[in-house]
Amino acid sequence: MKILIDANKCCGSGECVKVCPEKALSIVDGLAVLDASRCDFDGLCIPACPYSAISFEEGELGGCGF
């Protein structure tokens, strides 16, 4: 399973960082960056992003069905 962040859509709002209970996301140079080693792939960051910049790799669903 893999979570993707589209750098062309990400505006660094930080909303994804706020909702991640594993603290797997951070903002670096104005863009969201995922630390996959900390991520539990629950997908909470996906609907939190106001720019739809975060998604599961096509064809994959997360633990919450996003």
C-alpha positions in Angstrom: 0.0 0.0 0.0 1.3 3.4 -0.8 0.1 7.0 -0.2 1.0 9.5 -2.9 1.3 13.3 -2.6 1.0 15.2 -5.8 3.5 18.1 -5.5 1.7 20.0 -8.3 -1.5 20.1 -6.2 0.0 20.5 -2.7 -0.1 24.0 -1.3 1.4 23.2 2.1 -1.8 24.1 4.1 -0.8 21.6 6.8 -4.3 20.2 7.2 -3.0 16.7 6.6 -0.3 17.1 9.3 -3.0 18.1 11.8 -5.1 15.0 11.3 -2.3 12.4 11.2 -2.2 10.5 14.5 1.1 8.9 13.6 2.8 12.2 12.8 3.9 10.7 9.5 3.4 13.9 7.6 5.3 17.2 7.8 5.6 20.3 5.7 9.1 20.7 4.1 9.8 23.7 1.8 6.1 24.4 1.5 5.0 20.8 0.6 3.6 17.9 2.4 6.2 15.0 2.9 5.3 11.5 4.1 7.5 9.4 6.3 6.2 6.0 5.1 8.0 4.3 8.1 5.6 6.1 10.5 2.4 5.9 8.4 -0.3 3.3 9.3 -2.1 4.0 5.9 -5.4 4.8 7.6 -6.0 7.5 4.9 -7.2 10.2 7.3 -5.0 12.7 5.5 -6.7 12.1 2.2 -10.0 13.9 2.9 -8.2 16.4 5.1 -6.3 17.9 2.1 -8.3 20.8 0.8 -6.5 20.5 -2.6 -7.0 16.8 -3.2 -3.2 16.4 -3.4 -3.1 13.1 -1.4 -4.4 9.8 -2.6 -3.8 6.1 -2.3 -1.9 4.6 -5.2 -4.4 3.7 -7.9 -6.3 0.5 -7.1 -5.5 0.5 -3.4 -7.9 1.2 -0.5 -6.8 2.0 3.0 -7.9 0.7 6.3 -10.9 3.0 6.5 -11.9 2.4 2.9 -10.8 5.8 1.4 
